Amino acid sequence: MAYFCKMHPVSRQLIEWYRLHARDLPWRHTRDAYRIWLSEVILQQTRVAQGLSYYHAFTERFPKVNDLAAADEHDVLRLWQGLGYYSRARNLHATAKQVVAEFGGVFPDKYDALIKLKGIGDYTASAIASFCKNEAVSVLDGNVFRFLSRYFGIWDDIAKNSSRERFKSVACDILPKKQAGLHNQAIMEFGALQCKPLKPDCTYCPLSGGCYARKEGKQNQLPVKAKKSAPVNRYFHYLVLMYKGEYLVCKRKEKDIWMHLHEFFLVENTLKQASYSLAGIKKYMDDHLNGADYRLISSSDGHKHQLTHQTIHARFTLLELKNRISPPKENAEWMDADQMSLIAFPRMITRFMESGILSTFEIS
């Protein structure tokens, strides 16, 4: 498809639609590359409705990139808590430090500089550069892939890297060089609100007349995306150990899910039918805590937590120790409720704590 100096009709229609239907979002009222970058990182795999409160929290707590760079990782993870994909929060922190070290705290707004930053790929660099400086670089996110595949009838699997070049070429063909930022906002918003994954609003779509999927009735078949493998099941048994108002808390350090977040003492089972009986708990205590003397308070029902590639099945057993023991792990320590409120836990554990079960602990 050739590029013409005049605006491509698809771009014109997208921009006209956007002017009428765009959501009023705070990052659309700034050219500050730092704040736009924050919004893009937060909104990766996060709905706008959920991400909005996090954006406000981050910009209030860290108004400048220097503030984020100087923060303790605990503070960053704590503020991120509930969004999942914690590697994004760690990359966020690392990128802020890189900007301070290499750019003197001035967040870059040109594609060539942005693409060199940790955790920033082609999409994010293109979005920031076009929104801030109207740089003529096209964006490719899930919404754009979906619109392009349906409108132009592209059957390439969007999960394959080999397909990216074709989609990028089409995206560049319809990109108006003088209104790149506006066009990129429009095509992304159109995919989010109009050309949705399920039940796209084709009846009231201003582009339906030229849409391949609409003409051929292929809306539910496009875009093509290879099915992901089934998630792996993991079985976590948390021993919630308390002694006189303090809890034994461990920090995850290994390269696994929830790295650098905190949790209670964990025993991971390999089988679904692993014992949660009194005998089973005693064995855990003997094996891992040198047979510490305890009083069993309660054992929770099963908790299920779905991650992208894993399904976590967890159970929490509340135990009051008769004597305080030395932390059995290098990365474990005793904390009271106030200390625990300052650190980050996986969402599954915060939901357990928010249930009020810990407040039922009674010291004998």
Helices and strands as residue ranges (DSSP letters): H 9-21, G 26-29, H 33-43, H 48-61, H 65-70, H 73-80, H 86-103, H 111-114, H 122-133, H 142-152, H 161-173, G 177-179, H 180-193, G 208-210, H 212-216, E 232-243, E 246-251, E 262-269, H 278-288, E 294-299, E 303-306, E 310-321, E 332-335, H 337-340, H 347-354, G 357-360
